[in-house]
């Protein structure tokens, strides 16, 4: 099995991958099994399952859409205090548009594996659209994103989750008060980051003007009345675990008078915006991102 763990993933498209393998991958991504078990189970669930499983493993060289040397942006790593967080200090990837500012701000929150190259690219995409973007690395207090998602997922699962969320709260405060910030804060995130986007909208109240969670768990119902941000909620069609939370979330949002829109993208899997694996659905990802940028421009201008 050693050679299976390190094999180059075959080039398969989304339509060539069995839904049962997608379901196993979703379980693997959320900590339900390790990589070896994922590959073993995929190999027996269907003919060609191993090749399908290998194809789903991320290839981050494909994820870069905005170069870190792009003339429209300037990117750097910054450290800042995080009282009550995992270690008291945080590090993030700060990307500013060219110009003197001030700029509206967007916090970009990673999945359950730390600040990987895909999330850094999303921060650059936001900056290229005129936003001061910060992508915090929740794993910084324990050494930072380790260079691969498996170890990153393990590290993040072992953190005190309340302290990790405090690190995200402090990251939001740092970005909002940055010298280049206009003072208007938006938040977006993916998977765990989508859940944390909902959490921050509830926790920070009026400090968050706009929030765009991608396939993230809903905010606790009791906290929904605290949400003052304009919410743009993005769901995949095939994402039973997350989508099952929507009816109660929508009822709470309606009851509280929150401003929100929800979009479900046909033919998509959880993670469809991440362009490093075949879960990526180009048309849906582009539409969702265009809506995201338009939403931020509308509510953070």
ABEGO torsion letter per residue (X at the ends): XAAAAABBBBBBBAAABBAAAAAAAAAAAAGABBAAAAAAAAAAABBGAAAAAAAABBBAAAABABBAABAABBBBBBBBBBBGBAAGBBBBBBBBBBEAOBBBBBBBBBBAAEBBAAAAAAAAAAAAAGBBBBBBBAAAAAGEBAGBAAAAAAAAAABBAAAAAAAAAAAAAAAAABAABAGBBBBBBBEAAAAAAAAAAAAAEAABABBBBBGBBBBBAAAAAABABBBBBBBBABBAAAAAAAAAAAAAAAAAGBBBBBBBBBGBBBGAABAABAABBAAAAAAAAAAAAAAAAAAAX
